[in-house]
Amino acid sequence: MREEGQQPQRPDDKEYRKLFGLDIHLTPVFVISSIAIVIFIVGALVFQEGATKLFGNVRVWLTTNLDWWFMDITNLLLLFCLFLIVSPLGKVRLGGADAKPEYSNLTWTAMLFAAGVGIGLLFFGVAEPVYYFKKPPLGITPGTAEAATAGIAATVFHWGLHGWAVYGVVGLALAFFAYNRGLPLTIRSAFYPLLGDRVWGWPGHAIDTCAIFAGIFGLATSLGLGVQQVTTGLNYLFDIPANSTTMVVLIVVITAIALISVLTGINVGIKRLSQFNIIVAFLLLLAVIILGPTLHIFSSMFASLGVYFAKIRPLSNWVGRTDTSFLHDWTTFYWAWWIAWAPFVGTFIARISKGRTVREFIFFVLILPTLLCLLWFSAFGGTALHQHIVDGYTGVTENVEAWKLEIALFKMFDELPLTKLLASVAMMLTIIFFITSSDSGSLIIDIIAAGGKVDAPVSQRVFWCSLEGLVAIALLLGGGLKSLQAASLATGFPFALVLLGMAVCVWMGLRSEARESQ
């Protein structure tokens, strides 16, 4: 543990060496993680039938036996973030008292939102509320008005405060120790208060390796969902076959486009794409609100917000639940998925958040995205539910009940004016979210693998970007959606423990900073 007043020591830059154009950090992190992931890709592609069975068994075992693990940890992280908002520690500024934000509030919000949830909102925006309408949580009667409101509320629960608290803890910890303590922007740095200089040894190697595994497979899950949506959109618009070949070709092409963004860096490619993405997403959202049942959308939003807060305790499993199938199939998977994404999104948020106070950081990372998700699901899910309940249209519900979730968005568009235009915009938006997730993900994975070095060669980012695409292909061919879910669960499980440690360490660091500023 660091003594008061003692400054952390950075790793020696001599530990970096050139190899095949890669500026490799001479610790086991890069070597172990890259080799293990390559072995996984080869194994999943060669033994596809066995991989499908294995992934399915892993998913069932983890959701059935370790649901408490994911539920309890996300609950604790949310309470910790809410405490920081009201605590005097919220006054601490990331980077010191004189630090200024690098990005405007709008650009900052666009970047974190595009990297954090973009693909998922498009994939689940219609499907999830409708699925819960037919199979609601907490013993609510299916197909009723109550089930419709609870469906949107339960969806917001999965995309709201709990998930963003996971991102917030990682982002806050890394930003604080990077900008206030001068440590590298990598997961291990957050553990300096507990481990001291041992973070540069095997404990730190294990933490960063775990983070890379979680980040790669969490990203692959989202990329897999995105390419399923795009494939369905191409079939819907142009009758292109919606099969594995199309998905593989799409992953290769979109990953290649993402590499171009990687080459331009965070202040050009990622920044510009994120700004464009948030504008297009807003226009699509506005179009659905105007062309859809406008009054119903807003009434659903306020009603769902009330149900969300009314049901947040039972949905969080604070009082015990009897609807275990909903808990295992949906909530446990979601918390594992958020945790698996946390190394990537948390590091990315930290990378762009210098100059913010802790209170401002938590508000923008926690509260604002939750409200935006509420509006999104109320518009897309609320429109589909209105089509079913009021208009008698069953195109969405029939496909969702048949577990054809990727077509739900396009079936909802069938009942709106400008159907083809909306579908084309949604498909383009998915592709751009795919690109921003891939290029920003490769940037962050590269930083972690390089021990926090932010100016590693571009070829290194190209390596990780390519690897992400290959993992997505391997998981899609080795079992589809259930394999994607299993990967997030398996890698999110060990990283959840890392998250708890980060919360403890950032609390220790913020207390020390507050005392030093008095």
Summary of the structure (lengths in Angstrom):
residues: 518
radius of gyration: 21.9
end to end distance: 22.3
largest distance: 68.3
contacts: 1957
relative contact order: 0.21
helix: 79%
strand: 2%
